[in-house]
Amino acid sequence: MKHEIEQQWVHVSYKETSKFTETYGFVGSQGTVNLEGVLIKPKKHDRKTVFLMMHPSSTLQLLPLPNAMAANGYPVLCMGSRYVKNDSALIYEKILLDLGACVRYAKGQLGYENVILLGWSGGGSLALFYQSQAQNPTITHTPAGDMVDIKESGLTPADGIVLEAAHRSRARCLSEWIDPSVIDELNPDRRNPEFDLYSPSLSVQPPYPQQWLQAYRQAQLARVRRITDWVQETLETLKKRNTAEIERCFVTHRTMAEPRFLDGSIDPNDRKIGHCYMGIPETVNTGPVGLARFSTLRSWLSQWSIDHSRADGESCARHITVPLLAIEHSADDAVPQRDIGLMYQAYNSTDKQMHCIKGANHYFKGQAEELAQAIALITDWTQKHNW
């Protein structure tokens, strides 16, 4: 039976004082973090369980899944982090505090007995990062050394986790998407032709030779680590100056050169070759919405550095014991095919199950049947646990 749904604006706020203002929305200088979201629910319902969705930098209430779930009787709380629609200064450790405030709000103010984290795309590794620290808090500082005491913050653990079309981490995605041909961060036109993926004169074509692909991956990691070295050196320089200048912003050019989007033999699934979830990969490579295009020093370490970011879904999954439902989309044009399975395998609970929806793309764009399959999987899993 389909339910008539309603949407309720939600405002969650809590006190926090930062060393400097990093986002709009009365954060930092005003001493308060303000979060906004939407509770999508059946008009007539008596459920004691809510699905909570948060992405590090995006809003999720316009995705087809939350509204479809509410129409099938399940309330969904879609909340934005403090960095919503702008990840340039994003600190993952601070998002844990944001998500923790939303879990408390859902249980305290909204009265839900059970909160299930529904991690979509980048929200998947965030959900796993949160739950691992809620169950076993260890963090007291950010990778840049700033205090953010997760250990003493008292995060409320969620009661279960759903991973839907989720990747392992933003840092891992960047390390596989960044253009390794760039040899001068201040002049992206200076490039190594051996790895210039979109150049007509590139010496290799799909399917790419394994030896070349391995060298390409190594060059990607090397570029990420060069940037990380510069970030750490610059932070140290600013600290030594001991002035009011404590942060710096920068641009990372060309960050969508993933051979997987041009070669279907790499992590094969049913995705459309020559495209990615943001459009034509070559265009995205230099466009304004590319991963890590605009960043601060601190955000780079917390969000994009493969060696420093702690929001790694596979690593965090090893410390989580609540029930898990993992759903792979077989035609996902964003998430690497292997990521859901790796997080599922690492997940430290016997109460877990994984499914794959054949033909589903990343956003269920134009896919009502595949969306219905996801709803059925979540419904069956929820009923199994009496939520």
N, C-alpha and C positions, 0 to 999 in steps of 0.2 A: 504493500500500500504506500502510495506517495503522500508525503505530508506537505502542507502549505508551510512555507518557511518565513522567518522574519530575521532582520539584521539589526543588531544593537551596537552602537558605538561604545567602545570601551576605552577608558583612560586609567592607566596605572602609573603611579608616581612614587618615588622614594628618594630619600635624602642621600646625596653624595657630593663631596667637594673635591674638585680636581685641581691640579697645579696650574692648569691653563684651560681655556675654553677650546674644545676640539670639534664641537658640533653646534648647530643651531638647536633651539628648543629648550632654552633655559638650563643647559647642562654646563657644569663647571663654575662659572662666575656666580650663578644664582643658587648653586648648592642643591639643585633638584634634578633628577632624571625623570623626564616625562615620556611615556610610551603610549602609543595609540594603536588601536586595533578594532576588529569587528567580531562580535559573537554571532555566528550564523546558526540558527537552531529551528526546529519545528515549532510552530506556534503552540501546539498542544503536545507537551512531552513531559515525562516524569523520569527521564534517565538521570542516573547518578554519575555518569561518566561523560567527560568531555575530551575531545581530541584537540591538542594544542599544537599549532603550527607556528614556527618562527624560522625565518631565513636570516643569515647574517646581515644582508643588505637590501633585501627586496620585500615587497608586500605580496601576500599569497591569497587574499580574499577573492581576487578576480580569476584565480585558477578554476577549472571546472570541478575539481574534486571536492572542495569544501561545500559548495552548494548542493552537489549531488549527494553527499553524505547526509547533509541536513534534511534533504528531501526524502531520504530513506530512514530518517528518525534519529540521526546521531548529531548532537551539537558539536560544532567546530569553532574554536577560538583562534582566530588568525591575528597574531600580534607582530608588530614591527619592533625591531631593536632600535636603540638610540641612533644607529647608523643607517636607518632606512633610506634607500635610494642614493646613498653616498658612502662608499666604502673607503674613501681616500685616507681617513684617519682611524679606521676600524681596529679596535683592540679586542681580540677574541675573549680574553679573560674578563673584560668588562661586560661582554654580551652574556656571559654566564650569570652575572648579577641581574641583568635585565630579564633573562628567561626565568631565573629563580623568583623574581618579583611577580611574574605572570603566573607561575605555578601556585604561589601562595595566594594570589588574588583569586584564581580559579577555585581553589579549595575553601578559602576564607570568605571572600565577599560574594562569589557566585554560588557557593554551596555545593560544589561537585565533590563527591567522595573519591573518585578516581580520575587521574589525569594521565592520558596517554600522549606521549610526544609523537607527533606525526612528522617525520623528517623527510621533506621533499627536496631533491637536488642537494644544494649546499646546506639545507636544513638538516640533512641526515647526519653528517659529521658533527654539526653543532649539537644535535640531540644526544649523540653518543658522548661527545666531550662533556656536555652538561651532566649526564647521568653518571659518568665515571667519577666526576668530581663530587656529585651529590652523595654517591655511595661511599667514596673514599677520598675525601678532600686532601690535597697535598700542596696546592699552589698558594704562594704568598706574594709573588712578584711577577710582573710581566717579563718576557724575554729581554726587554730593554733595561730591566732592573727597577722599574717603578712599582711601588707597593700596590697590590690589589689582593687583599687577603681572602681568597676563596676558602681557605682552611677554617677561618673563623666566621664566615658569613652565614653558615647554617642553611645551605641550599636544601630545599625539600625534594627528595627523590620522586621521580615519576613512577607510575605503577606499571607501565609497559611502553614499548617503543614499536612504531611502524616505520620502516624505511621504504620509501617509494621513489624510484628513479633517482637514487642518491649516489653521490660519488664519495670517495674516501677523504678528500680534503681539497681545499682551494690551493694549498701549496703544491700538492701533487699534480693537480690539473695544470697549474702554471708551468711546472717543471717539464710537462709533456707537450705544452702548447706554445711556449715561448719560442721566438724565432732565433735559432742559434747562429744565423748568418751575421747578425749585428756584431761588429767588432769595436764600435765606438759609440758609447751610450749618449754622447752629445751630438752625434752626427749619424743618424740611422741609414744614410745613403752609403756609408762605408760598410761593405758587407763581404763576407767570404763567399765567393761564387759556388764553392763546393756544397754549401748547405742552403743556398738561396732557393727555397722550395718552389716559389711561384715564378722563377725566372724561366723564360723559354729556352735558355741555353743550359739549363741544369743537365748534368751528364747522365742522370738516371731518371727513369720513369716508373710509374706503378706497373706491376708490383715491385716495390723497392727491394733491392738486394739486402739480405740480412746484415752483411758486414757494413754496408753504408748506413743502414738504419741504426745499428749499434753505435757507430761513430757520431751519428746525428744526435742520438739521445745523450751521449756523453758531452757533446758540445752544448746541448741545452742546459744540462746540470752545471756545466762550467760557467755559463753566462749568469745563471741565477746566483751562483756562489760568488762571482765577481761583484755583482751588485750588492750582495750581502756583506762582503768585505768592505766595500765603500761605505755602506750604511753604518757599520760598526765603527769604522775609523772616524766618520763624521760625527757620530754621537759622542765618541770619546773626546774629539776636539772641542765640541760645544761644552761638554762638562768641564774640561780643563780651563776654558775661558772664564767660567764662573760668572756669567752675565745673565741677563734676563732672556737671552736668545737660547732656547732649549730644544727647539724642534726645527725641522726643515722639510720642505715639500719637493717632490721631483716627479719627472715623467719617465715611464718605461715604454719605449717604442717597440712596436711590432711584437705582439704577444699572442697571435693566433696562427701558428705555422705547424699544426699537428698533422703529420703524414696520414694518420688514421682516417681523416676526413676526405682524403683523396685516394686512399688505397683500402679497399674492402677486405683485403687479406690480413690486415692488422687488426687484432681483436675482432674477428668477424661476428657480425650480427646482421639484422635486417635493415640497418640505417640506409638512408639515401646518400650515395657517394657524390661528392662535389658540393655538399651543403653541410652546414652545422646549425645548431639551434638558434644562432644569431644571424644566419643568412649565409652569404657566400664567404668562405673562410678568408680568401685573399683580401676582401674588402674589410672584414672584421679585423684583420691583422693590423691595420693602421687606423681603424676607427676609434671613436671616443669611448666606446663601451667595452673595449678589450680588457681582459683580466689585468689588474695591477697597473692600468694606464696612469692613474694619478695616485700617489701614495705619500705618506710621511715616513720618516725613518722608523719610528716605533711601530707603525702599522706593518711595514715590510717584515719586520722580525716576527711579529705575532701572527700575521696573516699569510705571507707569501714565501717566507724563507723555508725551504724544505728541511733545513737543519735546526730550525728554532720554533716553528709553529707547533703548538701542542694539540691543535684541533684536527688530529688525524683519526678518522673513524676506525680504521683497522686496529690501531694501537689502543684506542679507548675502549673498543668492544671487548677486549680481553678482561676488563675489570667490571663488567656489568652482568647482573644476574636476573633482572626482571624479564618477563616474557618478550619475545621478539617475533615480529612478522616482517619479512623482507620480500619486496616485490620488485622484480627486474622488468624493464620494458625492452622487448627484444629488438625494437627499431629505434632505440634511444639515439638521438642525434646530438647528445651533449656528453652524457656520462660514459666513461670507458666500460665496455661490456663486462670486464672481470670484476669491477669494483664491488658490486652488491655481494657477489659470491665470496669475495675475500673477507668482507666485514661479517658476513654470516658465519663463515668458518671460524673466525677469530672470536666470535661472541661467546662469552663464558656462561652459558646457560643451556640446560638440556631442553628447556621449554622454548623452542624456537622452530620456526618453519619458514621455508622460502618457496616462492612461486615465480614464474615468468609469464608475462602476458604477451602472447605472440602478436607481433605487428604493432605494438604500442610505441608511439614516438614519445619524446620527452614530455610534452605538454598535453597529450591526448588531443592534439589539434585535429578537429574534424573526426573524432573517433568515439562516438557514443557507445558503440558495442564494447570496445576495449575499456572504456571508463566504467561501464556496468560490471565488467569482470573484476575490476579493482574493488568496487563497492561490495561485490559478493564475497571476495576474499576477506576483506576487512570485517564484514558482517559476521561471517562464519567464525573467524578468529575471536571476535569480541564475544559472541554468544558462547563459545567454548569456555571462556574465562568468566562467564556470568557478570559481565560489565554492562 
